[in-house]
Structure formats: C-alpha cells, structure tokens
Amino acid sequence: MKALRVELRRSLAPWAGLVLVGAAVALLYSLSAPWWKGPEAWDEQWHSAAQWVRFLLVFLWPMAVGAGAIAGLRDHRAGTDDLFATTARPAWQRAAATAGALACCLVAAYLLVFALGATLVVAHGGYFHLAWLPITAVGALAVVAGGWLGMGVARVFPSVLTAPLLALSSLIALVFLTISQDPVAEPEVLVPNQITLLSPALVATRNVYDTVATAANTGQAIWLTGLALTGFGLYAAVTTRLRLLALVPVVVSAAIALPLLPARTFVLNEAASAAVCRGDVCLSRMRESTLDAFAPVGEEALRLLAKLPGAPTSVREVPYPEQRQGGILRTADVVPVHFNGDAFRLAKPGDWLAVLVAGGGTPTCFGELDDNDKAIREAAARTAVAAWFTGEFKPLPDHRFIRDGAAEPAARAWAALRALPADEQVARVNATREVGLSCQGDQLAVLTGGAP
C-alpha cells in the first residue's frame, strides 16, 4: 500500500486522470455535438449519460492507452530495468503498484465525468433506473484495460515512438469499429457487430428508450478483462516465456466473448418504455412526469378527431426509433406519439394539439431528411388538416426546411377546404387520413380534390 501511495503522489497516474477529465469536459462543452441535442442529450436521462460517456471513449481510450505506454516506459527511460531485475521483490509486485495507481486514476476520471452528467440528469428530473450501471462499469473497466495494455506493449517495445503509435492506431481502430457498430440498415454493415463490440466505445445514442443489451455488456466485460490481464502480464513479465503466457487471457477472453456478443448492441428498455395511462392517453414511464400536462391535450385531440368516421380512440407513445422499425406502426384506432421524431422534438406544449391532429391523427410518411416535392405536399396537407381541426392556421413544428415551401399550398388548401359543404369537408379530411394511414397516395391531392 505504501508503494501505491507513492505512485499516486509521484507518478504519471494523477496527470493521466486529469487529462482524461479535461478532454472529456472539453469535448462535451466546446462542441455542438449530438450529445447536446434532443431527448437523447447526455444530461437528460441516466442511461443516456452513461452511453454518451462510453461514446467518448472513441477519443478517451486512445489517450488512456498512450498514458499507459508512457508509464510503461518509465523504467526504460531511467535505465533501471537491470537494477530492478536483481532485487528480491517479485516483478509482479513492483508492476502492481504502478498499474494499480494508473487504474485508480483512470477509473476515478471516468466516473467523475459520468458523475457530472448524472448530476445534471438529477437536476432535470430524469427517470431513474439501473440500466446505466453495467454500461458505466464496463466503461470503467475499459479505461483500465487501455492503460494496462499500453503499459504492457511499451514494456515489450520500449521506444519513444510506442506511445504515439499506440494512441494513433487505437484512435483509427475505434473510429472504424464505432461507425460500423449497430448499423441502421443491413446494407451498411462493414463488419459483423460482434467484432465492432470488441471496441470499448459505443455508437452514438439514437433513441432515449434504447439500452445496451445484457449480452453486449457481458461479452465486453469478459473481453476487456482478458485484455487488461494480458496488458498487466506483459508489463510484469521478465522472460519471453512469461510474455507468451501473458497472451493467453486475451485469446481466451476473445474466444468466450465473441459467441456471447449480440448482432444488435441496443435493445428496448422494457421498464422505461412501459405504458402509463390517464384515461385514453398513454405515455411511457420515462415520460410519466409529462403525462399530467399532455393528457388533457390528448383527450382534446381525440374529441376533435371524433368528427371523422372510424376515428381513433386512444393516444399512445411509440418508443421505437422509426429508422430501425420500418416506420411507426399505423393503426386506425391509435394516434401515435413519437417524442424522438422531429415533430414533437421541436414542438412546444402549445403545439401539441396541432401535431396530434395533423394528417387526421396520422404520423408523417417521410423521414426527417426527406426534402422532395412529395414531402412538401404532405407537409402542406397535414398543416391544412391540423388547421381545420383547431381553427387556427399555423405552420407545424416539423421539417423546418420543408415548412417554408409548404406554407403557401397549405394556406390555399385550407381556404379551399373551408369553402366546401360541411359533409364534403369531413369526407376530404377522412380521405386524407386514409392516405396517411397507408402512405399510398398524395394527401394534398386528395384534400383538394385535384390531381397529384
């Protein structure tokens, strides 16, 4: 313990921890990056904070590897390798003090960054559950594995180039594996997801209801444990035979982990996405704090939609990410609410009613990045229908770049619709709703009675 305290005071370890914290905070606060946007922001939910810090390992893990390599070169730079080899104290005990100090500081730095995010989550009233715990534990294990791997490789290859080459190669490998991880569409697969999960970093958080699969956490923990043991073994080894034996843990852990690692990194968080209802309006448990304000708006939307034949009878949140489920499930009896979608992400409480009744209670048939004539025409029809229900014409808070192009045809469609007899208005709006349910046809053409 005395040797560990000395290492903690006088070695590189505390500085490595400070650099890790400084780099993480600089990335989080100096860049307008995905971790600050939408419901998935790193300071909104517990597991989002844990997942975003894991994402930052793309940059932080190479730094931990480089710091470990610099620490592993200390005896070589000082020319004390032969001196320590003649002492009676076992080599692994000397190695344990240095490696233990580095591990303590790297883990403390990693947990400090997560603690910052967790504090902000508490301040924002994020839904508490324990899905963040294994994600964070694997991340802490990852920085230890990175540091010890750097120490071991530096002991085997004692060169001034070892640290920068290790850091650079680690960065390149992690960027490649991370962008290949858990692809949205199968044709984008570059390497099997099981291989990409050998990277300690996680892909950017796409959906607040996603959490890391238990198999992914378990497999990564096994793999990183083997990597850490191999790094420590290489650092402590004094003979070629011991160095070869030190490779056994990483080989065994890879053989065990690869069959365990899943084809999909993320799964739906069942507890957070469970429905909580007020009458006919249901949101997820994660959104329960919003339900008191949202339920009256949802009930009002159902009352307005009841003008149509076969009107929906409930409003329910859809926690699934659209791009991985082939679009929101469309049923005639449910008005779906997708808070991760562009409409609700940009909507204020005063916009909720218009978004719910837009398209006759149907979601958009186009993605957030679709910018074409069909999407503009749909936006115009949805805006006109929303105005018909609410009696107030205003742009919907979705597709900002499309909205401007849709404003004029939407105003003309609304004016034309109001000029029709009441029963014809209902028929046109209901026909527009049918197109929205099937995504087959042109909503604006059906609404105005004209050709596409």
Secondary structure as UniProt FT lines:
FT   HELIX           2..10
FT   HELIX           13..30
FT   HELIX           34..36
FT   TURN            39..40
FT   TURN            42..44
FT   HELIX           46..55
FT   HELIX           57..72
FT   HELIX           74..78
FT   HELIX           81..85
FT   HELIX           91..123
FT   TURN            124..125
FT   TURN            130..131
FT   HELIX           132..156
FT   TURN            160..161
FT   HELIX           162..179
FT   HELIX           186..188
FT   HELIX           193..196
FT   TURN            197..198
FT   TURN            208..209
FT   STRAND          210..212
FT   HELIX           214..236
FT   HELIX           240..246
FT   HELIX           248..260
FT   STRAND          266..268
FT   HELIX           270..273
FT   STRAND          275..278
FT   TURN            279..280
FT   STRAND          281..284
FT   HELIX           285..287
FT   HELIX           288..305
FT   TURN            306..307
FT   TURN            309..310
FT   STRAND          314..317
FT   HELIX           322..324
FT   TURN            325..326
FT   TURN            332..333
FT   STRAND          334..337
FT   TURN            339..340
FT   HELIX           342..346
FT   HELIX           349..351
FT   HELIX           352..357
FT   HELIX           358..360
FT   TURN            368..369
FT   HELIX           373..390
FT   HELIX           400..418
FT   HELIX           422..438
FT   HELIX           443..448
//
